[in-house]
Amino acid sequence: MGVEVKTLEEIMSKWKNILRLNDWDLHLKIVEKEWRKSGDIKIDTSNRNAVMLINKNPKCTNLEELVVHELLHLKLWGMDQMIEELINQIFGENEDDKKREFAMNQFFGILEPTVEDLAKAFLKANGCEEELSLGILNKLIDDEIGIN
């Protein structure tokens, strides 16, 4: 499944308003090379700019869900950074430290499913009829039956 820039820009504009992100300058970049992610967002809070990266061939089939998911990361960015800084203050910044690694894994293990649940809830509340992804379950299923 390829992506259309115009469609993604329309979705971003719609959800920028719904999620009250109108004070942000949002930009879109399609990742043309092979990439393990469907999407990501890079954020510069100093001038309220963000760039949404979307895989030219995302694994998910619901582009609106993908866009909302990434925009929710923007919405939660301040809290995300505060918790990461707290972990760094407690455990240090050595990425080889097992205690720090455990804390970061716990944090991201909560953050990602929460963002995914919120994305699905917002989409459902706004009348999205397209099938929503199974998220992490898709990878577990593919791994189990040897699709990768």
N, C-alpha and C positions, 0 to 999 in steps of 0.2 A: 504494500500500500504506500504510494507516494503521498506527499503533502502539497497542498496548494497554499502559497503565501497569502493570497487574498483571503481565503477562508480562515486561516489562522489569525490574521490581523482583525477580521471581523469578530471572531470569538474573543480575542484579547480585549478588544474595545468594549464589547458587551460586559465581560466579567470585570474589567477594570472599574466600571461604573458600579456594578452590583456589590463588589467587595470594597468599595470606597477607597480606591487606589488612584483617584483622579489627580492627586498631587505628585504622582510619579511619572517620569518619562520612561515609557516602556518601548523596548526595541526587540525585534525578532531576528534571529539568525538561524538559518537552516544548516545543519551539520551534514555536509556532503560525503565525508569519508566514513568508513566503517567505524561504528561507535557502539559501545555496550549499553548505553542509556537510551531511553525514548526521549527524555527531556531533562533540562536542568535550568536553573536561573542564577545569574551572576548579578550581584547587588553592590551598588556604590551608594551608601547612605549619605555621604557628604554632599552630594548634589541630587539625590533622589532619582538616580538613573538605575535601570535594570535591563539586562539583556536576557531574553528567553531563548535558550538553545533548544531546537527541536530536530530530532533525527529525521533525515529525509525518508527513512523507512522505519518508522517507530514500530515497536512490538505490539503496542496497544492499538486497538481499532477505533476507540472513541477519542477523537482529537479534542473535543470539548472537555472531556474528563482530564486529559493530559494538561491542557492549558490551565484549567481551574486548579489542579494539583500544584503546578508550579507557581501560580499566583498566590496560593495559600502559603507557600514557603516564603514569599515576599511579605505577606501580611504578618506572619509569625516570626520574621527575621530578628527583630529586637529580642524577643524571648529566647530564640534559638542561640543567639550570640551571648546573651547573659548566662545561659546554662553552660555553654562551652567554656566561657571564661571562668565560671565557678569551678568546673572540673579541672581546668588548668591551674587555678589557684590552689586547689586541694592536692592534686596529684602531680603537678608540674607539666611540662610540655614535651617530655621524653616519650615519643610514640612507641618505644619498646617497653615501657613500664606496663606490666600486666594489670596493675590496679587501675591505672588511667585507661588502658584499653578496655577493661571491663566496664568502667563507668561510661565511656563513650559509646560502647556497644549497647548498653542499657538505654542510654539517652536516645540514640538513633532508632533502637528497637521500639521505642514508644513514639518518637516523632513521626516516622514514616507512616505507620498504620493510622495514627491520629489524623495526619494530613489527608490520607486516602479516604478515611471515613467522613471527614468534613467535606471533601470534594464530592463524594457520592451523595451526601445529604443535601448540599447546595444544588446539585444537578437535579435531584429528585424534586426538591421544593420548587425548582424553576421549570418543572414540566419536561425534563429531558426524557425522551422515550427510547433513546438509543441504548443498547445493552452496555452495562458498565463492566469494566474488567474485573477479573478475580485477583488482580494484583500479584502479591507474593505467591499465592496458590498456583498461578500459572507456571512459575519457575519450578516449584516443588513437584508439580504434576509432570512437567517435561523431564525433570531430572529422574523421577521415579520410573518413567516408561522409556527413558533413554532417547529422547528426541534431540537433545543438544549434541 
